Amino acid sequence: MTKLAAQLIVIAKAPVPGQVKTRLTPPFTPQEAARLAEAALTDTLEAAARAPFSRRVLALAGASSTLRGRRGVGAARGGWLPQAEWLPRGFEVTGQRGQGLDERIAAAFDDAYARLPVPVVLIGMDTPQVTPALLESVARPLARGEADAVFGPARDGGFWLLGLRRPDPSLILGVPMSQTHTGRGQLSRLLRASLRVRLAPELIDVDTAADAHEVALKAPDSRFAATLLGISGKRDPGRPVALSGPEALGGADVMAALDGDEVSLARAGSGGR
């Protein structure tokens, strides 16, 4: 497998009950929500491990200074340590620095690029349906110099992926995170910097129980789907659920909400700018 001149960061929270996926409780217990979070993280890491990146990093919130290097070697000092049997080989485990999520994302980009000056793709742990082929397709335009940024919108109005050919904190810092307009704000920041931006497909972030059932249907062979099925007492993983709440921006629709910015967007993996 020919490696891409690009690196991948998975930015994640340790799946500790009561500290992760709190919007899943209820209907799930904190322990069940943590099991689902761990399954989603496992699926994400396994997809990342099979994509041809030159370097892979797990930036784990709460990781101690001893949790460094490959496969999470070291003690977590009372925290959570990735299990060697499911943390794929070839990952470097680091901590996160910064206060707000925008600071932590910007710092993760900076740290990765300082270590290896090649394009950086960052994803979270909330899209267990992601595939190696999708990750490769979004990274390739960056590695080839055909795009300056790749943006993956999430259906809830945020984003599930951000890729930068040359990271710059000013592209991220100050973007309001965890809001229904986060994706619009982040994409607007990229476009106002006159970057050539490719759009990745829209994905569903697992934030609510309805999201969990819908993602399990889209990825029925995933560890996430199996875990959800086990928690649900071997019931059907779910059926399409009518979601409520604010309408989110995604895919090509996000262009219409950029207040008249003149932009050039293309789909990741397609030709053209």
Backbone hydrogen bonds in HBPLUS format (Angstrom, degrees):
<---DONOR---> <-ACCEPTOR-->    atom                        ^
c    i                          cat <-CA-CA->   ^        H-A-AA   ^      H-
h    n   atom  resd res      DA  || num        DHA   H-A  angle D-A-AA Bond
n    s   type  num  typ     dist DA aas  dist angle  dist       angle   num
A0004-LEU N   A0052-PRO O   2.59 MM  48  5.75 173.6  1.60 174.1 171.9     1
A0054-SER N   A0006-ALA O   2.87 MM  48  5.79 156.2  1.92 172.1 177.5     2
A0007-GLN N   A0119-PRO O   2.91 MM 112  6.33 153.4  1.98 153.5 161.7     3
A0121-VAL N   A0007-GLN O   2.86 MM 114  6.20 156.3  1.92 156.0 164.0     4
A0008-LEU N   A0055-ARG O   2.95 MM  47  6.38 159.8  1.99 153.9 157.9     5
A0057-VAL N   A0008-LEU O   2.86 MM  49  6.25 152.5  1.94 157.2 165.9     6
A0009-ILE N   A0121-VAL O   2.76 MM 112  6.16 156.6  1.81 160.3 167.1     7
A0123-ILE N   A0009-ILE O   2.93 MM 114  6.35 159.3  1.97 164.6 170.7     8
A0010-VAL N   A0057-VAL O   2.81 MM  47  6.21 161.3  1.85 163.0 169.2     9
A0059-ALA N   A0010-VAL O   2.88 MM  49  6.05 149.5  1.97 142.1 152.1    10
A0011-ILE N   A0123-ILE O   2.91 MM 112  6.30 164.0  1.94 165.9 165.9    11
A0012-ALA N   A0059-ALA O   2.96 MM  47  6.22 166.5  1.98 158.0 159.3    12
A0061-ALA N   A0012-ALA O   2.85 MM  49  6.23 170.0  1.86 161.2 163.6    13
A0016-VAL N   A0014-ALA O   2.76 MM   2  5.66 132.9  1.98 113.2  97.8    14
A0019-GLN N   A0016-VAL O   2.94 MM   3  5.49 160.8  1.98 143.6 146.0    15
A0024-LEU N   A0021-LYS O   3.09 MM   3  5.65 162.1  2.12 113.4 119.0    16
A0025-THR N   A0022-THR O   3.13 MM   3  5.49 164.2  2.16 110.6 114.8    17
A0028-PHE N   A0024-LEU O   2.97 MM   4  5.81 152.4  2.04 165.0 157.3    18
A0033-ALA N   A0029-THR O   2.86 MM   4  6.12 162.5  1.89 159.5 164.7    19
A0034-ALA N   A0030-PRO O   3.01 MM   4  6.15 150.4  2.10 139.2 146.7    20
A0035-ARG N   A0031-GLN O   3.02 MM   4  6.31 147.8  2.13 141.7 150.3    21
A0036-LEU N   A0032-GLU O   2.96 MM   4  6.30 155.9  2.02 151.1 157.3    22
A0037-ALA N   A0033-ALA O   2.91 MM   4  6.17 153.4  1.98 144.5 152.3    23
A0038-GLU N   A0034-ALA O   2.91 MM   4  6.12 157.6  1.96 146.8 152.4    24
A0039-ALA N   A0035-ARG O   2.97 MM   4  6.19 155.4  2.03 144.8 151.6    25
A0040-ALA N   A0036-LEU O   2.90 MM   4  6.13 159.0  1.94 149.6 155.2    26
A0041-LEU N   A0037-ALA O   2.93 MM   4  6.14 158.3  1.98 148.6 154.6    27
A0042-THR N   A0038-GLU O   2.88 MM   4  6.05 156.5  1.93 146.3 153.1    28
A0043-ASP N   A0039-ALA O   2.96 MM   4  6.21 166.2  1.98 153.5 156.1    29
A0044-THR N   A0040-ALA O   3.01 MM   4  6.17 158.7  2.06 145.5 151.7    30
A0045-LEU N   A0041-LEU O   2.90 MM   4  6.11 162.8  1.93 153.7 157.9    31
A0046-GLU N   A0042-THR O   2.92 MM   4  6.11 156.8  1.97 151.6 158.3    32
A0047-ALA N   A0043-ASP O   3.01 MM   4  6.23 156.6  2.06 147.9 153.7    33
A0048-ALA N   A0044-THR O   2.96 MM   4  6.18 159.7  2.00 147.6 153.8    34
A0049-ALA N   A0045-LEU O   2.84 MM   4  6.02 149.5  1.94 145.1 153.4    35
A0050-ARG N   A0047-ALA O   3.19 MM   3  5.34 135.0  2.40  98.8 110.5    36
A0051-ALA N   A0048-ALA O   3.21 MM   3  5.24 156.4  2.27 101.7 108.8    37
A0053-PHE N   A0051-ALA O   2.86 MM   2  5.86 140.2  2.02 105.2  95.2    38
A0092-GLU N   A0056-ARG O   3.01 MM  36  6.38 155.6  2.07 142.9 149.7    39
A0058-LEU N   A0092-GLU O   2.75 MM  34  6.06 164.5  1.78 157.9 162.2    40
A0094-THR N   A0058-LEU O   2.91 MM  36  6.20 163.8  1.94 150.6 154.7    41
A0060-LEU N   A0094-THR O   2.85 MM  34  6.09 159.3  1.89 159.5 153.9    42
A0063-ALA N   A0060-LEU O   3.20 MM   3  5.64 156.7  2.25 134.6 132.8    43
A0067-LEU N   A0064-SER O   3.04 MM   3  5.34 156.2  2.10 108.6 116.0    44
A0068-ARG N   A0066-THR O   3.12 MM   2  5.69 123.6  2.46 105.7  90.2    45
A0093-VAL N   A0069-GLY O   2.82 MM  24  5.73 158.3  1.87 164.4 164.3    46
A0071-ARG N   A0091-PHE O   3.16 MM  20  5.91 142.3  2.31 145.4 155.3    47
A0079-GLY N   A0076-ALA O   2.99 MM   3  4.80 155.2  2.05 101.9 109.4    48
A0086-TRP N   A0083-GLN O   3.12 MM   3  5.87 155.9  2.18 119.5 125.6    49
A0087-LEU N   A0083-GLN O   2.97 MM   4  6.02 146.8  2.08 158.0 167.9    50
A0103-GLU N   A0100-GLY O   3.11 MM   3  5.33 119.0  2.50 100.5 114.4    51
A0104-ARG N   A0100-GLY O   3.04 MM   4  6.40 156.3  2.09 151.0 158.2    52
A0105-ILE N   A0101-LEU O   2.87 MM   4  6.04 158.2  1.92 153.5 158.5    53
A0106-ALA N   A0102-ASP O   3.00 MM   4  6.12 167.1  2.02 146.2 150.3    54
A0107-ALA N   A0103-GLU O   2.89 MM   4  6.00 157.1  1.94 145.1 151.8    55
A0108-ALA N   A0104-ARG O   2.98 MM   4  6.08 151.0  2.07 138.3 146.0    56
A0109-PHE N   A0105-ILE O   3.05 MM   4  6.37 158.0  2.10 153.3 158.3    57
A0110-ASP N   A0106-ALA O   2.97 MM   4  6.22 165.7  1.99 149.5 153.7    58
A0111-ASP N   A0107-ALA O   2.84 MM   4  5.98 170.1  1.85 155.5 157.8    59
A0112-ALA N   A0108-ALA O   3.07 MM   4  6.10 160.7  2.11 143.1 148.7    60
A0113-TYR N   A0109-PHE O   2.96 MM   4  6.13 167.6  1.98 156.8 160.2    61
A0114-ALA N   A0110-ASP O   2.93 MM   4  6.05 151.2  2.01 148.9 157.0    62
A0115-ARG N   A0111-ASP O   3.15 MM   4  6.31 145.8  2.28 139.8 148.0    63
A0116-LEU N   A0112-ALA O   2.92 MM   4  6.17 156.1  1.98 149.9 157.0    64
A0118-VAL N   A0116-LEU O   2.78 MM   2  5.80 136.3  1.97 112.2  98.1    65
A0120-VAL N   A0164-LEU O   2.96 MM  44  5.49 162.7  1.99 159.4 158.2    66
A0164-LEU N   A0120-VAL O   2.82 MM  44  5.49 157.6  1.87 160.7 165.4    67
A0122-LEU N   A0162-LEU O   2.79 MM  40  5.32 161.3  1.83 146.5 153.1    68
A0162-LEU N   A0122-LEU O   2.98 MM  40  5.32 155.0  2.04 150.7 157.9    69
A0206-VAL N   A0126-ASP O   2.92 MM  80  5.13 149.4  2.01 133.8 143.8    70
A0130-VAL N   A0127-THR O   3.10 MM   3  5.88 166.5  2.12 127.1 128.1    71
A0135-LEU N   A0131-THR O   3.10 MM   4  6.41 164.3  2.13 154.2 158.0    72
A0136-GLU N   A0132-PRO O   2.92 MM   4  6.14 160.0  1.96 153.0 158.6    73
A0137-SER N   A0133-ALA O   2.96 MM   4  6.11 156.2  2.02 145.3 151.9    74
A0138-VAL N   A0134-LEU O   3.11 MM   4  6.37 149.1  2.21 150.2 157.0    75
A0139-ALA N   A0135-LEU O   3.16 MM   4  6.29 145.2  2.29 142.7 151.8    76
A0140-ARG N   A0136-GLU O   3.02 MM   4  6.05 146.5  2.14 151.8 159.0    77
A0142-LEU N   A0139-ALA O   3.11 MM   3  5.44 123.4  2.44 106.8 120.8    78
A0143-ALA N   A0139-ALA O   3.01 MM   4  6.27 162.8  2.04 157.8 163.3    79
A0144-ARG N   A0140-ARG O   2.93 MM   4  6.07 149.3  2.02 154.6 162.5    80
A0146-GLU N   A0141-PRO O   2.78 MM   5  4.85 137.5  1.96 154.7 159.6    81
A0147-ALA N   A0141-PRO O   3.21 MM   6  5.38 131.6  2.46 125.8 119.4    82
A0145-GLY N   A0142-LEU O   3.12 MM   3  5.13 154.1  2.19 101.2 109.3    83
A0148-ASP N   A0196-ARG O   2.83 MM  48  5.06 153.4  1.90 136.2 145.2    84
A0165-ARG N   A0148-ASP O   2.89 MM  17  5.03 165.8  1.91 142.9 140.5    85
A0149-ALA N   A0196-ARG O   3.10 MM  47  6.29 147.5  2.21 159.1 153.9    86
A0198-ARG N   A0149-ALA O   2.91 MM  49  6.33 157.7  1.96 146.6 152.5    87
A0150-VAL N   A0163-GLY O   2.87 MM  13  4.71 150.7  1.96 126.6 131.3    88
A0163-GLY N   A0150-VAL O   2.78 MM  13  4.71 158.4  1.83 148.1 148.3    89
A0151-PHE N   A0198-ARG O   2.88 MM  47  6.31 158.7  1.92 164.9 171.9    90
A0200-ALA N   A0151-PHE O   2.83 MM  49  5.81 169.8  1.84 139.3 141.5    91
A0152-GLY N   A0161-LEU O   2.90 MM   9  4.61 166.7  1.92 139.2 135.0    92
A0160-TRP N   A0152-GLY O   2.77 MM   8  5.50 147.2  1.88 152.6 163.1    93
A0203-LEU N   A0153-PRO O   3.20 MM  50  6.79 148.4  2.31 150.8 158.2    94
A0154-ALA N   A0158-GLY O   3.06 MM   4  5.10 170.5  2.07 116.9 115.0    95
A0157-GLY N   A0154-ALA O   3.08 MM   3  5.66 162.4  2.11 121.5 123.5    96
A0155-ARG N   A0203-LEU O   2.95 MM  48  6.12 148.2  2.05 152.2 158.1    97
A0183-GLY N   A0157-GLY O   2.64 MM  26  5.41 153.2  1.71 149.0 150.1    98
A0171-LEU N   A0168-ASP O   2.90 MM   3  5.68 164.1  1.93 127.4 132.6    99
A0172-ILE N   A0169-PRO O   2.97 MM   3  5.49 164.1  1.99 118.3 123.6   100
A0173-LEU N   A0169-PRO O   2.87 MM   4  5.85 169.3  1.88 175.2 177.4   101
A0175-VAL N   A0172-ILE O   3.09 MM   3  5.85 162.5  2.12 145.6 146.4   102
A0182-THR N   A0179-GLN O   3.22 MM   3  5.11 169.4  2.24 106.0 107.4   103
A0185-GLY N   A0181-HIS O   2.97 MM   4  6.20 160.5  2.01 154.8 160.4   104
A0186-GLN N   A0182-THR O   2.85 MM   4  6.11 159.8  1.89 156.0 161.5   105
A0187-LEU N   A0183-GLY O   2.93 MM   4  6.04 170.4  1.93 154.8 157.7   106
A0188-SER N   A0184-ARG O   2.94 MM   4  5.97 157.9  1.99 144.0 150.9   107
A0189-ARG N   A0185-GLY O   3.04 MM   4  6.20 150.4  2.13 139.8 147.3   108
A0190-LEU N   A0186-GLN O   3.17 MM   4  6.52 153.9  2.24 147.8 153.8   109
A0191-LEU N   A0187-LEU O   2.97 MM   4  6.26 161.7  2.00 154.3 159.3   110
A0192-ARG N   A0188-SER O   2.86 MM   4  5.96 159.2  1.90 153.7 158.9   111
A0193-ALA N   A0190-LEU O   3.23 MM   3  5.31 140.5  2.40  95.3 106.4   112
A0195-LEU N   A0190-LEU O   3.42 MM   5  5.96 161.4  2.46 153.5 154.9   113
A0194-SER N   A0191-LEU O   2.91 MM   3  5.14 154.0  1.98 112.2 115.6   114
A0266-ALA N   A0197-VAL O   3.38 MM  69  6.83 147.3  2.50 144.4 152.8   115
A0199-LEU N   A0266-ALA O   2.61 MM  67  5.97 156.0  1.67 151.2 160.2   116
A0268-ALA N   A0199-LEU O   2.73 MM  69  5.37 164.7  1.76 138.2 136.6   117
A0212-ALA N   A0208-THR O   2.99 MM   4  6.34 155.5  2.05 148.6 155.4   118
A0213-HIS N   A0209-ALA O   3.10 MM   4  6.41 161.1  2.13 153.9 156.7   119
A0214-GLU N   A0210-ALA O   3.07 MM   4  6.26 160.1  2.11 148.8 154.5   120
A0215-VAL N   A0211-ASP O   2.86 MM   4  6.05 165.5  1.88 160.4 163.6   121
A0216-ALA N   A0212-ALA O   2.99 MM   4  6.11 154.8  2.06 145.2 152.5   122
A0217-LEU N   A0213-HIS O   3.16 MM   4  6.39 146.4  2.28 140.8 148.7   123
A0218-LYS N   A0214-GLU O   3.17 MM   4  6.50 143.6  2.31 139.4 149.3   124
A0218-LYS N   A0215-VAL O   3.04 MM   3  4.96 119.3  2.42  92.6 108.2   125
A0219-ALA N   A0215-VAL O   2.93 MM   4  6.16 133.3  2.15 146.3 159.2   126
A0222-SER N   A0219-ALA O   3.10 MM   3  5.54 164.3  2.13 122.1 123.7   127
A0226-ALA N   A0222-SER O   3.16 MM   4  6.46 160.7  2.20 145.3 150.4   128
A0227-THR N   A0223-ARG O   2.86 MM   4  6.04 154.4  1.92 148.9 155.9   129
A0228-LEU N   A0224-PHE O   2.92 MM   4  6.16 161.7  1.96 152.4 157.3   130
A0229-LEU N   A0225-ALA O   2.91 MM   4  6.09 156.9  1.97 146.9 153.6   131
A0230-GLY N   A0226-ALA O   2.95 MM   4  6.16 155.7  2.01 143.8 150.3   132
A0231-ILE N   A0227-THR O   2.93 MM   4  6.17 159.9  1.97 151.6 156.8   133
A0232-SER N   A0228-LEU O   2.91 MM   4  6.05 148.5  2.01 144.6 153.6   134
A0234-LYS N   A0229-LEU O   2.82 MM   5  5.03 149.9  1.91 155.9 156.0   135
A0233-GLY N   A0230-GLY O   3.23 MM   3  5.36 157.1  2.28 108.0 109.9   136
A0253-ASP N   A0250-GLY O   3.04 MM   3  5.52 127.2  2.32 146.3 141.8   137
A0254-VAL N   A0251-GLY O   3.27 MM   3  6.03 156.6  2.32 117.6 122.2   138
A0255-MET N   A0252-ALA O   3.13 MM   3  5.81 150.2  2.22 117.4 124.1   139
A0256-ALA N   A0253-ASP O   3.12 MM   3  5.64 133.8  2.34 110.8 120.9   140
A0257-ALA N   A0254-VAL O   3.19 MM   3  5.48 153.1  2.26 106.1 114.0   141
A0258-LEU N   A0255-MET O   3.31 MM   3  5.61 160.3  2.35 118.7 117.2   142
A0261-ASP N   A0258-LEU O   3.18 MM   3  5.72 159.2  2.23 117.7 123.7   143
A0270-SER N   A0267-ARG O   2.98 MM   3  5.47 155.5  2.04 138.4 138.1   144
